[in-house]
């Protein structure tokens, strides 16, 4: 199933099991229906698994690119930046970077953020005409006294730093937008207004962690809408002493619970990455009057030992994981197992 389809079904079935990467024995299986690997956990090994890269969705090339940076001794922040750039340049993805689906006015606006091992953070919001906004976010982090730039100011800063102006609206995305305008459903109904992102976490041989997140946001959103992806603690959070987390799905719901920050804090309290992801999803679905059957949220996480976790509300959320020389796509376990 394509990653953009995962939000379209409110009650889905199936089973995948996410596993920490520092497991002594992992029996990899393959789902006969989907062909996607799942992982079967046994006992925990105390030896850290490093380097490691984990990213939302079926993004093998992005993860491979990041892993190669680490295997060659590159920095972990370089790794997540270079990995995310792969998806930003993937015009067929229609959710990240060039080719992303536009807002209701036909403008492609991009959001991104990045965090390094020292807790530094940079983000850009609502940027037009710049493809590699993850690199622009890093420039904000490293070359300005600020942590966040938005809209025209961020675009102006990009040109000052030598970024190239280009049209982000591809013919395929323009056609999809024109078809959407026939009905123009202006309520944020997830079955109609789909979105996703790439969130990436990496840990190098020394145990240092960085993360990045980039997206074109909610398709056909109101002009000016920003979700969780570029917001620290929402779409991404990294604490190099503990671990990191990233989110995908309906950003408004992630922000209401500060999901990625919550996961890292739960790991600080002693929970495994898997337990923390599951608790963060429960915080969303168990809220009074939660409408969780009509939207999706998925999380990934990694701790200092190189253990990983992933969990979502509904089925079909998957993630790519590179560890011990292998790069696999794995289906996440999920909360809503009833039709």
C-alpha positions as a Markdown table, in Angstrom:
| # | Residue | x | y | z |
|---|---|---|---|---|
| 1 | Unk | 0.0 | 0.0 | 0.0 |
| 2 | Unk | 1.3 | 3.4 | -0.9 |
| 3 | Unk | 2.2 | 5.6 | 2.1 |
| 4 | Unk | -0.3 | 8.3 | 1.2 |
| 5 | Unk | -3.1 | 5.8 | 1.4 |
| 6 | Unk | -2.6 | 4.9 | 5.0 |
| 7 | Unk | -4.8 | 7.8 | 6.2 |
| 8 | Unk | -7.6 | 7.0 | 3.9 |
| 9 | Unk | -9.0 | 4.1 | 5.8 |
| 10 | Unk | -10.4 | 4.7 | 9.3 |
| 11 | Unk | -10.5 | 1.1 | 10.5 |
| 12 | Unk | -8.0 | -1.2 | 9.1 |
| 13 | Unk | -6.8 | -4.7 | 10.0 |
| 14 | Unk | -3.6 | -6.7 | 10.0 |
| 15 | Unk | -0.6 | -7.0 | 12.3 |
| 16 | Unk | 3.0 | -5.9 | 12.2 |
| 17 | Unk | 5.4 | -6.0 | 15.2 |
| 18 | Unk | 8.0 | -3.4 | 15.7 |
| 19 | Unk | 11.1 | -4.4 | 17.5 |
| 20 | Unk | 14.0 | -2.6 | 19.2 |
| 21 | Unk | 17.2 | -2.9 | 17.2 |
| 22 | Unk | 19.3 | -4.0 | 20.1 |
| 23 | Unk | 17.7 | -7.4 | 20.3 |
| 24 | Unk | 19.9 | -10.4 | 20.6 |
| 25 | Unk | 17.7 | -12.5 | 18.3 |
| 26 | Unk | 15.4 | -11.1 | 15.6 |
| 27 | Unk | 13.6 | -13.5 | 13.4 |
| 28 | Unk | 12.6 | -11.5 | 10.3 |
| 29 | Unk | 9.4 | -12.7 | 8.7 |
| 30 | Unk | 7.6 | -11.6 | 5.6 |
| 31 | Unk | 3.9 | -10.8 | 5.3 |
| 32 | Unk | 2.6 | -13.0 | 2.6 |
| 33 | Unk | 0.0 | -10.5 | 1.6 |
| 34 | Unk | 2.1 | -7.3 | 1.5 |
| 35 | Unk | 5.6 | -8.7 | 1.1 |
| 36 | Unk | 6.7 | -6.2 | 3.8 |
| 37 | Unk | 9.0 | -7.5 | 6.5 |
| 38 | Unk | 8.0 | -7.6 | 10.1 |
| 39 | Unk | 10.2 | -8.2 | 13.1 |
| 40 | Unk | 9.8 | -10.8 | 15.9 |
| 41 | Unk | 11.3 | -9.9 | 19.2 |
| 42 | Unk | 13.0 | -12.2 | 21.7 |
| 43 | Unk | 15.6 | -11.1 | 24.3 |
| 44 | Unk | 17.5 | -7.9 | 24.7 |
| 45 | Unk | 21.2 | -7.5 | 24.1 |
| 46 | Unk | 23.0 | -4.8 | 26.1 |
| 47 | Unk | 25.5 | -4.2 | 23.3 |
| 48 | Unk | 24.5 | -1.0 | 21.4 |
| 49 | Unk | 23.6 | -1.3 | 17.7 |
| 50 | Unk | 25.4 | 1.5 | 15.9 |
| 51 | Unk | 25.3 | 3.1 | 13.4 |
| 52 | Unk | 21.6 | 3.0 | 12.8 |
| 53 | Unk | 19.1 | 5.0 | 10.7 |
| 54 | Unk | 15.3 | 4.8 | 10.9 |
| 55 | Unk | 12.8 | 6.8 | 8.8 |
| 56 | Unk | 9.1 | 7.0 | 8.3 |
| 57 | Unk | 7.5 | 5.1 | 5.4 |
| 58 | Unk | 9.0 | 3.1 | 2.6 |
| 59 | Unk | 12.1 | 5.3 | 2.0 |
| 60 | Unk | 14.9 | 2.8 | 1.3 |
| 61 | Unk | 17.1 | 5.2 | -0.8 |
| 62 | Unk | 16.8 | 8.0 | 1.7 |
| 63 | Unk | 17.9 | 5.6 | 4.6 |
| 64 | Unk | 20.6 | 4.0 | 2.5 |
| 65 | Unk | 22.0 | 7.5 | 1.7 |
| 66 | Unk | 22.1 | 8.5 | 5.4 |
| 67 | Unk | 23.7 | 5.1 | 6.3 |
| 68 | Unk | 26.4 | 5.6 | 3.8 |
| 69 | Unk | 27.3 | 8.9 | 5.3 |
| 70 | Unk | 27.7 | 7.3 | 8.7 |
| 71 | Unk | 29.5 | 4.2 | 7.4 |
| 72 | Unk | 32.1 | 6.6 | 5.8 |
| 73 | Unk | 32.6 | 8.4 | 9.1 |
| 74 | Unk | 30.4 | 11.4 | 8.3 |
| 75 | Unk | 28.6 | 13.4 | 11.0 |
| 76 | Unk | 25.1 | 12.2 | 12.1 |
| 77 | Unk | 23.6 | 15.6 | 11.2 |
| 78 | Unk | 25.0 | 15.3 | 7.7 |
| 79 | Unk | 23.5 | 11.9 | 7.5 |
| 80 | Unk | 19.9 | 13.0 | 8.2 |
| 81 | Unk | 20.2 | 16.0 | 6.0 |
| 82 | Unk | 21.4 | 14.0 | 3.0 |
| 83 | Unk | 18.9 | 11.3 | 3.6 |
| 84 | Unk | 15.9 | 13.7 | 3.7 |
| 85 | Unk | 17.2 | 15.5 | 0.5 |
| 86 | Unk | 16.6 | 12.3 | -1.4 |
| 87 | Unk | 12.9 | 12.4 | -0.7 |
| 88 | Unk | 12.7 | 16.2 | -1.3 |
| 89 | Unk | 14.0 | 15.6 | -4.8 |
| 90 | Unk | 11.6 | 12.7 | -5.4 |
| 91 | Unk | 8.9 | 14.4 | -7.6 |
| 92 | Unk | 6.7 | 11.3 | -7.7 |
| 93 | Unk | 6.3 | 11.2 | -3.9 |
| 94 | Unk | 3.9 | 14.2 | -3.9 |
| 95 | Unk | 4.4 | 14.7 | -0.2 |
| 96 | Unk | 7.9 | 16.0 | 0.3 |
| 97 | Unk | 9.8 | 18.7 | -1.5 |
| 98 | Unk | 9.4 | 19.2 | -5.3 |
| 99 | Unk | 6.1 | 17.7 | -6.5 |
| 100 | Unk | 4.4 | 18.1 | -3.2 |
| 101 | Unk | 0.6 | 18.6 | -3.4 |
| 102 | Unk | -0.3 | 22.3 | -3.1 |
| 103 | Unk | -2.5 | 24.3 | -0.8 |
| 104 | Unk | -6.0 | 25.3 | -1.9 |
| 105 | Unk | -4.7 | 28.2 | -3.9 |
| 106 | Unk | -2.3 | 26.0 | -5.9 |
| 107 | Unk | 0.9 | 27.0 | -4.1 |
| 108 | Unk | 3.4 | 24.3 | -2.9 |
| 109 | Unk | 4.6 | 25.3 | 0.6 |
| 110 | Unk | 7.2 | 23.3 | 2.4 |
| 111 | Unk | 8.1 | 22.9 | 6.1 |
| 112 | Unk | 11.2 | 21.3 | 7.6 |
| 113 | Unk | 13.3 | 21.1 | 10.8 |
| 114 | Unk | 16.5 | 19.6 | 11.9 |
| 115 | Unk | 18.2 | 18.9 | 15.3 |
| 116 | Unk | 21.8 | 18.1 | 16.0 |
| 117 | Unk | 23.5 | 16.3 | 18.9 |
| 118 | Unk | 24.0 | 19.4 | 20.9 |
| 119 | Unk | 20.3 | 20.2 | 21.1 |
| 120 | Unk | 20.5 | 22.9 | 18.4 |
| 121 | Unk | 17.4 | 23.3 | 16.2 |
| 122 | Unk | 16.5 | 25.0 | 13.0 |
| 123 | Unk | 13.3 | 25.2 | 11.1 |
| 124 | Unk | 11.6 | 26.8 | 8.1 |
| 125 | Unk | 7.8 | 27.1 | 7.6 |
| 126 | Unk | 5.6 | 27.8 | 4.6 |
| 127 | Unk | 8.5 | 28.1 | 2.1 |
| 128 | Unk | 7.9 | 28.4 | -1.6 |
| 129 | Unk | 10.3 | 27.9 | -4.5 |
| 130 | Unk | 13.0 | 26.2 | -2.6 |
| 131 | Unk | 13.3 | 22.4 | -2.9 |
| 132 | Unk | 15.8 | 21.4 | -0.2 |
| 133 | Unk | 14.2 | 23.0 | 2.8 |
| 134 | Unk | 15.9 | 20.6 | 5.1 |
| 135 | Unk | 19.2 | 22.2 | 4.1 |
| 136 | Unk | 17.7 | 25.6 | 4.6 |
| 137 | Unk | 16.6 | 24.6 | 8.1 |
| 138 | Unk | 20.1 | 23.6 | 8.9 |
| 139 | Unk | 21.4 | 27.0 | 7.6 |
| 140 | Unk | 18.9 | 28.7 | 10.0 |
| 141 | Unk | 20.3 | 26.5 | 12.8 |
| 142 | Unk | 23.9 | 27.1 | 12.1 |
| 143 | Unk | 24.1 | 30.6 | 10.4 |
| 144 | Unk | 21.5 | 32.7 | 12.3 |
| 145 | Unk | 20.8 | 33.6 | 15.9 |
| 146 | Unk | 17.3 | 32.2 | 15.4 |
| 147 | Unk | 15.7 | 28.8 | 15.3 |
| 148 | Unk | 12.8 | 29.4 | 12.9 |
| 149 | Unk | 12.1 | 31.5 | 9.8 |
| 150 | Unk | 8.8 | 31.6 | 7.9 |
| 151 | Unk | 7.5 | 32.3 | 4.4 |
| 152 | Unk | 9.0 | 35.2 | 2.4 |
| 153 | Unk | 11.7 | 35.8 | 5.1 |
| 154 | Unk | 12.9 | 32.2 | 4.9 |
| 155 | Unk | 12.8 | 32.3 | 1.1 |
| 156 | Unk | 14.9 | 35.5 | 1.0 |
| 157 | Unk | 17.4 | 34.0 | 3.4 |
| 158 | Unk | 17.6 | 31.0 | 1.1 |
| 159 | Unk | 18.6 | 33.1 | -1.9 |
| 160 | Unk | 21.2 | 34.9 | 0.3 |
| 161 | Unk | 22.7 | 31.5 | 1.0 |
| 162 | Unk | 22.8 | 30.5 | -2.7 |
| 163 | Unk | 19.7 | 28.3 | -2.9 |
| 164 | Unk | 18.2 | 28.1 | -6.4 |
| 165 | Unk | 14.7 | 29.3 | -7.1 |
| 166 | Unk | 12.5 | 26.7 | -8.8 |
| 167 | Unk | 8.9 | 25.8 | -9.5 |
| 168 | Unk | 7.8 | 23.1 | -7.1 |
| 169 | Unk | 4.4 | 22.4 | -8.6 |
| 170 | Unk | 4.8 | 19.5 | -11.1 |
| 171 | Unk | 2.3 | 18.8 | -13.8 |
| 172 | Unk | 1.1 | 15.7 | -11.9 |
| 173 | Unk | 0.5 | 17.6 | -8.7 |
| 174 | Unk | -1.2 | 20.5 | -10.6 |
| 175 | Unk | -3.5 | 18.0 | -12.3 |
| 176 | Unk | -4.4 | 16.4 | -8.9 |
| 177 | Unk | -5.1 | 19.9 | -7.5 |
| 178 | Unk | -7.4 | 20.8 | -10.4 |
| 179 | Unk | -9.3 | 17.6 | -10.0 |
| 180 | Unk | -9.7 | 18.3 | -6.3 |
| 181 | Unk | -11.1 | 21.8 | -7.1 |
| 182 | Unk | -14.1 | 20.2 | -8.8 |
| 183 | Unk | -15.6 | 19.4 | -5.3 |
| 184 | Unk | -13.4 | 21.6 | -3.2 |
| 185 | Unk | -14.0 | 20.0 | 0.1 |
| 186 | Unk | -13.0 | 22.7 | 2.5 |
| 187 | Unk | -13.2 | 20.7 | 5.7 |
| 188 | Unk | -10.0 | 18.9 | 6.8 |
| 189 | Unk | -11.5 | 15.4 | 6.2 |
| 190 | Unk | -8.6 | 13.0 | 6.2 |
| 191 | Unk | -10.2 | 10.8 | 3.5 |
| 192 | Unk | -10.0 | 13.7 | 1.2 |
| 193 | Unk | -7.0 | 15.8 | 2.3 |
| 194 | Unk | -4.1 | 13.3 | 2.7 |
| 195 | Unk | -0.6 | 14.1 | 3.7 |
| 196 | Unk | 2.5 | 12.5 | 5.1 |
| 197 | Unk | 6.2 | 13.4 | 5.6 |
| 198 | Unk | 9.6 | 11.9 | 6.1 |
| 199 | Unk | 11.0 | 11.9 | 9.6 |
| 200 | Unk | 14.5 | 10.5 | 10.0 |
| 201 | Unk | 16.6 | 9.6 | 13.1 |
| 202 | Unk | 20.2 | 8.4 | 13.0 |
| 203 | Unk | 22.8 | 7.3 | 15.6 |
| 204 | Unk | 26.4 | 7.1 | 14.7 |
| 205 | Unk | 29.2 | 4.7 | 15.9 |
| 206 | Unk | 29.8 | 7.0 | 18.9 |
| 207 | Unk | 26.2 | 7.0 | 20.0 |
| 208 | Unk | 25.5 | 10.5 | 18.9 |
| 209 | Unk | 21.9 | 11.2 | 17.6 |
| 210 | Unk | 20.4 | 13.7 | 15.2 |
| 211 | Unk | 17.1 | 14.0 | 13.5 |
| 212 | Unk | 15.3 | 15.7 | 10.6 |
| 213 | Unk | 11.8 | 16.1 | 9.3 |
| 214 | Unk | 10.5 | 17.6 | 6.0 |
| 215 | Unk | 7.1 | 17.8 | 4.3 |
| 216 | Unk | 4.8 | 19.6 | 2.0 |
| 217 | Unk | 2.1 | 19.3 | 4.6 |
| 218 | Unk | -1.5 | 18.7 | 4.4 |
| 219 | Unk | -2.7 | 18.5 | 0.8 |
| 220 | Unk | -5.1 | 21.3 | -0.3 |
| 221 | Unk | -4.6 | 22.9 | 3.2 |
| 222 | Unk | -5.7 | 26.5 | 3.9 |
| 223 | Unk | -3.1 | 28.9 | 2.9 |
| 224 | Unk | -0.7 | 29.5 | 5.8 |
| 225 | Unk | -1.5 | 26.2 | 7.6 |
| 226 | Unk | 1.5 | 24.6 | 9.3 |
| 227 | Unk | 1.4 | 21.2 | 10.9 |
| 228 | Unk | 3.7 | 19.5 | 13.4 |
| 229 | Unk | 6.7 | 18.6 | 11.1 |
| 230 | Unk | 8.8 | 21.8 | 11.6 |
| 231 | Unk | 7.8 | 22.3 | 15.2 |
| 232 | Unk | 10.3 | 21.2 | 17.9 |
| 233 | Unk | 8.7 | 18.6 | 20.2 |
| 234 | Unk | 5.9 | 17.9 | 17.7 |
| 235 | Unk | 7.2 | 16.4 | 14.4 |
| 236 | Unk | 10.7 | 15.9 | 15.8 |
| 237 | Unk | 12.7 | 15.9 | 19.1 |
| 238 | Unk | 16.2 | 14.8 | 19.9 |
| 239 | Unk | 18.0 | 14.7 | 23.3 |
| 240 | Unk | 21.4 | 13.2 | 22.7 |
| 241 | Unk | 21.5 | 11.9 | 26.3 |
| 242 | Unk | 18.3 | 9.9 | 25.8 |
| 243 | Unk | 17.2 | 9.4 | 22.2 |
| 244 | Unk | 14.9 | 10.9 | 19.5 |
| 245 | Unk | 11.5 | 10.6 | 18.0 |
| 246 | Unk | 9.6 | 11.7 | 14.9 |
| 247 | Unk | 6.0 | 11.8 | 13.8 |
| 248 | Unk | 3.9 | 11.5 | 10.7 |
| 249 | Unk | 0.2 | 11.8 | 10.2 |
| 250 | Unk | -2.3 | 14.5 | 11.2 |
| 251 | Unk | -0.1 | 17.2 | 12.6 |
| 252 | Unk | -2.8 | 19.0 | 14.5 |
| 253 | Unk | -3.2 | 15.9 | 16.7 |
| 254 | Unk | 0.6 | 15.5 | 17.2 |
| 255 | Unk | 0.9 | 19.1 | 18.3 |
| 256 | Unk | -1.9 | 18.8 | 20.8 |
| 257 | Unk | 0.1 | 16.2 | 22.7 |
| 258 | Unk | 3.6 | 17.4 | 21.8 |
| 259 | Unk | 4.2 | 13.8 | 20.7 |
| 260 | Unk | 7.9 | 13.6 | 19.9 |
| 261 | Unk | 8.9 | 15.4 | 23.0 |
| 262 | Unk | 6.6 | 13.2 | 25.0 |
| 263 | Unk | 8.2 | 10.0 | 23.6 |
| 264 | Unk | 11.7 | 11.2 | 24.5 |
| 265 | Unk | 10.6 | 12.1 | 28.0 |
| 266 | Unk | 9.0 | 8.7 | 28.5 |
| 267 | Unk | 12.2 | 7.1 | 27.4 |
| 268 | Unk | 14.0 | 9.3 | 30.0 |
| 269 | Unk | 11.7 | 7.8 | 32.6 |
| 270 | Unk | 12.8 | 4.3 | 31.6 |
| 271 | Unk | 10.4 | 3.2 | 28.9 |
| 272 | Unk | 11.7 | 1.5 | 25.8 |
| 273 | Unk | 11.2 | 3.3 | 22.5 |
| 274 | Unk | 8.4 | 0.9 | 21.6 |
| 275 | Unk | 6.6 | 1.4 | 24.9 |
| 276 | Unk | 7.0 | 5.2 | 24.6 |
| 277 | Unk | 5.6 | 5.2 | 21.1 |
| 278 | Unk | 2.6 | 3.2 | 22.2 |
| 279 | Unk | 1.9 | 5.5 | 25.2 |
| 280 | Unk | 2.1 | 8.5 | 22.9 |
| 281 | Unk | -0.5 | 7.0 | 20.6 |
| 282 | Unk | -2.7 | 6.2 | 23.6 |
| 283 | Unk | -2.5 | 9.9 | 24.8 |
| 284 | Unk | -4.2 | 10.8 | 21.4 |
| 285 | Unk | -6.8 | 8.1 | 21.1 |
| 286 | Unk | -7.9 | 8.1 | 24.8 |
| 287 | Unk | -8.6 | 11.9 | 24.9 |
| 288 | Unk | -12.2 | 12.7 | 25.6 |
| 289 | Unk | -14.3 | 12.8 | 22.4 |
| 290 | Unk | -11.3 | 11.7 | 20.4 |
| 291 | Unk | -12.1 | 11.2 | 16.7 |
| 292 | Unk | -9.1 | 8.9 | 16.1 |
| 293 | Unk | -11.0 | 6.6 | 13.8 |
| 294 | Unk | -11.0 | 9.3 | 11.2 |
| 295 | Unk | -7.3 | 10.2 | 11.3 |
| 296 | Unk | -3.8 | 8.6 | 11.5 |
| 297 | Unk | -0.7 | 9.3 | 13.5 |
| 298 | Unk | 2.5 | 7.3 | 13.4 |
| 299 | Unk | 5.7 | 7.6 | 15.5 |
| 300 | Unk | 9.2 | 6.3 | 15.3 |
| 301 | Unk | 11.8 | 6.4 | 18.1 |
| 302 | Unk | 15.4 | 5.4 | 18.9 |
| 303 | Unk | 17.3 | 5.5 | 22.2 |
| 304 | Unk | 20.9 | 5.8 | 23.0 |
| 305 | Unk | 21.5 | 2.0 | 22.9 |
| 306 | Unk | 20.1 | 1.9 | 19.3 |
| 307 | Unk | 16.8 | 0.3 | 20.3 |
| 308 | Unk | 14.0 | 1.4 | 18.1 |
| 309 | Unk | 10.2 | 1.6 | 18.3 |
| 310 | Unk | 7.3 | 2.5 | 16.0 |
| 311 | Unk | 3.5 | 2.6 | 16.5 |
| 312 | Unk | 0.5 | 4.1 | 14.8 |
| 313 | Unk | -3.2 | 4.4 | 15.3 |
| 314 | Unk | -4.2 | 2.5 | 12.2 |
| 315 | Unk | -2.6 | -0.2 | 10.0 |
| 316 | Unk | -0.3 | 0.4 | 7.0 |
| 317 | Unk | 2.2 | 2.7 | 8.6 |
| 318 | Unk | 5.7 | 1.4 | 7.8 |
| 319 | Unk | 9.3 | 2.5 | 8.4 |
| 320 | Unk | 12.7 | 1.8 | 6.9 |
| 321 | Unk | 15.4 | 0.6 | 9.3 |
| 322 | Unk | 19.1 | 0.3 | 8.6 |
| 323 | Unk | 21.1 | -1.7 | 11.1 |
| 324 | Unk | 24.0 | -4.1 | 11.0 |
| 325 | Unk | 24.4 | -3.6 | 7.2 |
| 326 | Unk | 20.7 | -4.3 | 6.3 |
| 327 | Unk | 18.1 | -1.9 | 5.2 |
| 328 | Unk | 14.5 | -3.2 | 5.6 |
| 329 | Unk | 11.0 | -1.8 | 5.4 |
| 330 | Unk | 8.9 | -2.9 | 8.4 |
| 331 | Unk | 5.3 | -2.6 | 9.1 |
| 332 | Unk | 4.5 | -0.9 | 12.4 |
| 333 | Unk | 2.2 | -2.4 | 15.0 |
| 334 | Unk | -0.9 | -0.3 | 15.5 |
| 335 | Unk | -3.7 | 0.5 | 17.9 |
| 336 | Unk | -6.9 | 0.1 | 16.1 |
| 337 | Unk | -7.2 | -3.6 | 15.2 |
| 338 | Unk | -11.0 | -3.6 | 14.9 |
| 339 | Unk | -13.0 | -3.1 | 11.7 |
